[in-house]
Amino acid sequence: MMAPRSRLLSPALQILRRRCFSSLVSPASKAVLYDEQGAPEQVLRVAELPPANLGERDVCVRMLAAPINPSDINRIEGVYPVRPPLPRAIGGCEGVGQVHALGSAVTAKLSPGDWVIPSPATFGTWQTYIVKDENMWHKVRSDVPMEYAATVTVNPLTALRMLQDFVQLNPGDAIVQNGATSMVGQCVIQLAKVLGIHTINIIRDRTGSEEAKDKLKQLGADEVFTESQLDIRKVKSLLGALPEPALGFNCVGGNAASLLLKFLRHGGTMVTYGGMSKRPVTAPTSYFIFKDISLRGFWLQKWINAEKAEDCRKMIDYLLDLVHEGKLKYEMESIPFGEFSLGLEKALGKHGSQPKQVVRF
């Protein structure tokens, strides 16, 4: 086995090498940041950041792409439980970049040009260059579209964890979910299909709902219903040969959550991971007494923080393998960094229903 290159150098040359590398700095960066919390379109601004020094174990990454997620918006608004310190907080928490430079003592198997993602997802991905400790980066395959590498950490991982963490599902079982056209919803459908699990999906009534149904069925959905279709007394009569679902995923709240609960079998569990309608989840008392229904919650950040970093990275690799195999895909819209304001407007719903906005730097 060959000795590391640093061991082949004399002590004097090693010192000189470290001094040279310690003077490494990143290129100047351009970032989307905010100095106070509030409406994103009012508090966000694009600013130039000076070059940053690379420590011995730092990695400088040139960002390639990063999404605009609802949780990013919530952090800026000040309504998310975990928020970066102010002022000069940089937006974004996930994305993909390319290794630009390495500190002199980096031990990770990284080389310039490798694709990496922040792992665990961290603050400040809406910028062109980032310098962080080597332990904060996870190398990922570069033979998938960069938009998928940029978005794999939050939504697909949420879908995978919810399918595995709450109820023991076996091939042939079924789950039910609302918000099925969301990125998590699309991932749930496809990951369930890989596991042999049937999916019953609820979408809101809107123009183009039939087209949305067709798209979800192409992804592998077994049944797709609009909310108005479920305004009947016995919704389970719509299941046909499908089994009553043991597990449900709610990201909407309000009436959409109530409709989901109607489908659950005795002893079933509904997991809430979002509240897009901003309406409370309500459940009839009889569901608890006579159906023994359980209501749970899922927050990916808490799961990742529970010493799950290594597990998280293995699951990310698994998800990107599925992307490479064509078994996992979802709608996204790529926008250049120069059009960030337009992407933000779309992410805020100001242009109607839009796919996930992914900024390319």
C-alpha positions in Angstrom: 0.0 0.0 0.0 1.4 3.4 -1.0 1.8 6.0 1.8 -0.2 9.1 1.5 1.5 11.8 -0.6 2.0 14.0 2.5 4.0 11.3 4.2 6.4 11.1 1.2 7.4 14.8 1.8 10.0 15.9 4.2 8.8 17.6 7.3 10.0 21.0 6.0 8.1 20.5 2.7 5.0 19.4 4.5 5.1 22.6 6.5 5.6 24.7 3.3 2.8 22.8 1.6 0.4 23.4 4.5 1.3 27.1 4.5 0.6 27.4 0.8 -2.8 25.6 1.0 -3.7 27.6 4.1 -3.6 30.7 2.0 -6.3 29.3 -0.4 -9.4 31.4 -0.7 -12.6 30.8 -2.5 -13.7 33.0 -5.4 -16.0 35.9 -4.6 -19.6 34.6 -4.3 -23.0 36.0 -5.2 -25.8 35.1 -2.7 -29.4 35.6 -2.0 -29.6 36.8 1.6 -31.8 38.6 4.1 -31.2 40.7 7.2 -34.6 40.4 8.7 -37.5 38.0 8.6 -40.6 38.9 6.6 -42.2 38.4 3.2 -39.6 36.9 1.0 -40.2 39.2 -1.9 -39.6 42.1 0.4 -36.6 41.0 2.5 -34.5 39.0 0.1 -31.7 40.6 -1.9 -28.8 39.5 -4.1 -25.4 40.5 -2.8 -21.7 40.0 -3.5 -19.8 38.2 -0.8 -16.0 38.4 -0.5 -13.7 35.4 -0.9 -13.6 33.1 2.1 -10.4 31.5 3.5 -10.1 27.7 3.3 -9.1 26.0 6.5 -7.0 22.8 6.4 -10.1 20.6 6.3 -12.4 22.8 4.4 -13.8 22.1 0.9 -14.8 24.9 -1.4 -17.8 24.0 -3.6 -19.1 25.8 -6.6 -22.9 25.4 -6.4 -24.6 24.0 -9.5 -28.3 24.0 -8.4 -30.6 24.5 -5.4 -34.4 24.4 -5.0 -36.8 26.8 -3.5 -38.6 24.7 -0.9 -41.6 25.7 1.3 -39.4 25.3 4.4 -37.0 27.8 2.9 -39.8 30.3 2.5 -41.0 29.6 6.1 -37.5 30.3 7.5 -37.4 33.6 5.7 -40.8 34.4 7.1 -39.7 33.5 10.6 -42.3 30.8 11.1 -40.1 27.7 10.9 -38.8 26.2 14.2 -35.1 26.3 13.0 -33.8 29.5 11.5 -30.3 30.8 10.7 -29.0 33.7 12.7 -29.5 37.3 11.4 -28.4 39.5 9.9 -27.0 38.3 6.5 -28.6 35.0 6.5 -28.3 33.2 3.2 -31.4 31.3 1.9 -31.7 27.7 0.9 -30.9 24.4 2.7 -30.2 21.8 0.0 -28.6 21.7 -3.4 -25.7 20.2 -5.3 -22.3 21.6 -6.1 -19.0 20.7 -7.7 -15.8 20.5 -5.7 -13.7 23.6 -6.6 -10.8 23.3 -4.1 -9.6 21.3 -1.1 -7.9 22.3 2.1 -4.5 20.8 2.7 -5.6 18.2 5.3 -8.8 17.0 3.8 -9.1 13.3 4.3 -12.4 12.6 2.5 -12.2 10.9 -0.8 -12.9 14.1 -2.8 -11.4 15.5 -5.9 -12.0 18.7 -7.8 -15.0 18.2 -10.1 -16.8 15.7 -7.8 -20.5 16.4 -7.2 -21.4 16.9 -3.5 -24.4 17.8 -1.5 -24.6 19.4 2.0 -25.3 16.5 4.3 -27.1 17.0 6.6 -29.0 19.8 4.7 -27.7 23.1 6.0 -28.3 26.8 5.6 -27.0 28.9 2.8 -27.2 27.0 -0.5 -28.5 30.0 -2.5 -25.0 31.2 -3.3 -22.4 30.5 -6.0 -19.6 29.3 -3.8 -19.6 27.7 -0.3 -16.7 26.8 2.0 -17.5 24.3 4.7 -15.7 21.5 6.6 -15.2 18.3 4.7 -17.6 16.4 7.0 -20.5 18.6 5.8 -20.3 17.3 2.3 -21.4 14.0 0.8 -20.2 12.9 -2.6 -23.0 11.8 -4.9 -23.1 10.2 -8.4 -22.9 12.7 -11.2 -24.6 10.7 -13.9 -28.1 11.9 -13.0 -29.7 15.3 -13.9 -28.3 17.9 -11.5 -31.9 19.0 -10.5 -32.4 15.5 -8.9 -29.1 15.7 -7.0 -30.1 19.2 -5.8 -33.5 18.1 -4.5 -33.0 14.5 -3.2 -32.3 15.4 0.5 -35.7 16.9 1.6 -38.7 15.6 -0.4 -37.7 12.2 -1.6 -36.1 11.3 1.7 -39.3 12.5 3.5 -41.4 10.1 1.4 -39.0 7.2 2.0 -38.9 7.7 5.8 -42.6 8.0 6.2 -43.2 4.7 4.2 -40.7 2.9 6.5 -41.0 4.5 10.0 -44.7 4.3 11.1 -46.4 1.1 10.0 -45.0 -2.2 8.9 -46.1 -2.4 5.3 -46.0 -5.5 3.3 -46.3 -6.0 -0.5 -50.0 -5.8 -1.4 -50.9 -3.3 1.4 -52.2 0.2 0.6 -51.6 3.7 1.7 -53.7 6.9 1.2 -52.4 10.4 0.8 -53.6 13.9 0.0 -51.4 16.5 -1.7 -50.5 13.8 -4.2 -49.3 16.1 -6.9 -46.6 17.6 -4.6 -43.1 16.4 -4.9 -43.4 14.3 -1.8 -46.7 12.9 -3.1 -45.1 11.9 -6.4 -42.2 10.3 -4.6 -44.6 8.3 -2.3 -46.4 6.9 -5.4 -43.2 5.7 -7.0 -41.4 4.4 -3.9 -44.5 2.6 -2.8 -44.6 1.0 -6.3 -41.0 -0.2 -5.8 -42.1 -1.8 -2.5 -45.2 -3.4 -3.9 -47.5 -1.0 -2.0 -50.8 0.3 -3.5 -51.5 4.1 -3.4 -54.9 5.9 -3.1 -54.4 9.6 -3.9 -56.4 12.7 -3.2 -56.0 15.9 -5.1 -57.8 19.2 -4.9 -60.4 20.2 -7.4 -58.9 22.5 -10.0 -58.7 23.2 -13.7 -56.6 20.4 -15.2 -57.4 17.9 -12.5 -58.1 15.1 -15.1 -54.7 15.7 -16.6 -53.1 15.6 -13.1 -54.8 12.3 -12.5 -53.4 10.9 -15.7 -49.9 12.0 -14.7 -50.1 10.4 -11.3 -51.3 7.1 -12.8 -48.4 7.2 -15.2 -46.1 7.3 -12.1 -47.9 4.3 -10.7 -50.8 5.5 -8.7 -53.6 2.9 -8.3 -56.4 5.4 -7.6 -56.7 9.2 -7.8 -59.7 11.1 -6.6 -60.5 14.8 -6.4 -61.9 16.0 -3.0 -65.3 16.5 -4.5 -65.5 12.9 -5.6 -65.1 11.9 -1.9 -68.1 13.9 -0.7 -70.0 10.7 -0.2 -70.9 8.7 2.9 -69.1 5.4 2.0 -65.8 6.4 0.4 -64.4 2.8 0.9 -66.9 1.7 -1.8 -64.5 3.4 -4.2 -61.6 1.1 -3.4 -62.8 -1.9 -5.4 -60.3 -4.7 -4.9 -57.8 -2.5 -3.1 -57.3 -3.2 0.7 -58.2 -0.6 3.2 -55.1 1.5 3.8 -53.2 1.1 7.1 -51.3 4.4 6.7 -52.1 7.9 5.4 -50.0 10.9 4.7 -51.4 14.4 5.2 -49.7 17.6 4.0 -52.8 19.7 3.6 -54.9 19.7 6.7 -58.5 20.9 6.9 -61.1 19.0 4.8 -58.4 17.1 2.9 -57.2 15.5 6.1 -60.8 14.6 7.1 -61.3 12.9 3.8 -58.0 10.9 4.2 -59.2 9.7 7.6 -62.3 8.2 6.1 -60.2 5.7 4.2 -58.1 4.3 7.1 -58.8 0.8 8.3 -59.3 0.0 12.0 -56.1 0.8 13.8 -54.8 2.9 10.9 -52.3 5.8 11.3 -52.3 9.2 9.7 -49.0 11.0 9.5 -49.0 14.8 9.1 -45.9 16.3 7.5 -47.3 19.6 6.3 -50.2 22.0 6.4 -50.6 23.7 3.1 -54.2 24.8 3.6 -53.2 26.4 7.0 -56.3 24.8 8.5 -56.3 22.5 11.5 -56.6 18.8 11.5 -59.8 17.6 13.0 -61.1 14.1 13.6 -64.4 12.8 14.9 -64.3 11.3 18.4 -65.7 8.1 17.0 -62.6 7.5 14.9 -60.5 7.3 18.1 -63.0 5.2 20.1 -64.3 2.8 17.5 -61.6 2.7 14.9 -58.6 3.2 17.1 -57.0 5.7 14.7 -53.6 7.2 15.5 -52.5 10.7 14.5 -48.7 11.2 14.2 -46.4 13.8 12.9 -43.1 13.7 10.9 -40.4 16.4 10.7 -37.4 15.4 8.6 -35.0 17.8 10.4 -35.7 16.1 13.7 -35.0 12.7 12.2 -31.7 13.8 10.6 -30.6 15.4 13.9 -31.1 12.2 15.8 -27.7 10.9 14.9 -28.9 9.7 11.6 -26.4 11.4 9.3 -24.8 8.2 8.0 -28.2 6.5 7.5 -29.3 9.6 5.7 -26.4 9.4 3.2 -27.0 5.8 2.4 -30.7 6.5 1.7 -29.7 9.5 -0.5 -27.5 7.1 -2.5 -30.4 4.6 -2.8 -32.8 7.3 -4.0 -30.3 8.6 -6.6 -29.8 5.0 -7.8 -33.6 4.8 -8.4 -33.4 8.1 -10.3 -30.6 6.6 -12.5 -32.7 3.5 -13.1 -35.7 5.6 -14.1 -37.8 4.5 -11.2 -38.0 7.9 -9.5 -38.9 11.1 -11.2 -40.9 14.3 -10.4 -41.8 17.6 -12.0 -39.3 20.5 -11.7 -38.6 23.7 -13.5 -35.0 24.9 -13.9 -34.4 28.6 -13.8 -31.1 30.5 -14.2 -29.8 32.4 -11.1 -30.4 35.7 -12.9 -34.2 35.0 -12.8 -34.3 34.1 -9.2 -37.1 36.7 -8.5 -39.4 35.0 -11.1 -38.6 31.6 -9.6 -39.5 32.9 -6.1 -42.8 34.3 -7.4 -43.7 30.9 -8.8 -42.6 29.2 -5.6 -44.9 31.6 -3.7 -47.9 30.6 -5.9 -48.2 33.9 -7.6 -48.3 32.3 -11.1 -50.8 29.5 -10.2 -49.8 25.9 -9.7 -46.1 25.5 -10.7 -43.6 22.6 -10.4 -40.7 22.8 -8.0 -38.4 25.7 -8.8 -34.7 24.8 -9.0 -32.2 27.6 -9.4 -29.2 26.8 -11.6 -26.1 28.8 -10.8 
